[in-house]
Amino acid sequence: MKTESGKLSRRRFLKESTAAVAAALTIRRPGLARGAEKELSRAGVVVLLGPPGAGKSEQSRRLTERYSIPAISTGDLLRDHVRRGTPLGLQADSYMRAGKLVPDSLMNPILEDRMSQPDCERGFILDGYPRTLAQAESLGALLKNKSLPTHVILLDVPTERLFKLLTGRRVCPRCNRSYNIYFQPPKKEGVCDVDNASLVQRSDDKEEVIRRRLDTYQKETVPAIEYYASQGRLERVNGDQPPEKVAAEIEAKLAAP
């Protein structure tokens, strides 16, 4: 006959064993410090700023994998509309081919719709927006009711390196992974490491277009950067280093109180 103390010991054993199994089955993200899961649960909005070719797409991809929130690339959204031949895409295509900014009257409605999707509830990453002071102000209005923390990160890259970064860029048309034939080539020349698709050079990465894009960046986007800096919300990261080091700096900024 079992004693009452024996029953208690058995209950305690089962309770402790169950807790141990549950702890062993808990999946933690690699490399995260204790308590980081709680921080990830609140995620937030990450605004990536920087000149063309600074590596915003690469860093947004890394952030998506790290924090499990979607990356919203306005360039990708527009190119999708161009490929599908939508009215918005047809209007935007002429601006993109000329290296000019797509007007807010075309960009803001599609962005607002994307931000309202269910996968953006915990947060998202903005790659390539805002590009102007007016867009920065519009974004503030759009985010006002979302109650999400917002981080504004500027990737600094010297202008003289941007030409090689841009002219050397190749993109996978399937998964949108970016490479650079000078600084970050694929394992096999001209082929994506992930899905073996043939890499392509975007029409807006041609040298004559790049010069216009950089000029546009100075005139239109720098005022938006100064706007965030004047509010004390701008975080600068050295973008002229290997992508993994850039990612580490960004994560350190996001983790700071």
Secondary structure, DSSP 8 states (H G I E B T S, - for coil): ---HHHHHHHHHHHHHHHHHHHHHH----TT--TTHHHHHHH-EEEEEE-STTSSHHHHHHHHHHHH---EEEHHHHHHHHHHHT-HHHHHHHHHHHTT----HHHHHHHHHHHHTSGGGSSEEEEES---SHHHHHHHHHHHTTT---EEEEEEE--HHHHHHHHHTEEE-TTT--EEETTTB--SBTTB-TTT--B-B--GGGSHHHHHHHHHHIIIIIHHHHHHHHHTT-EEEEE-SS-HHHHHHHHHHHHH--
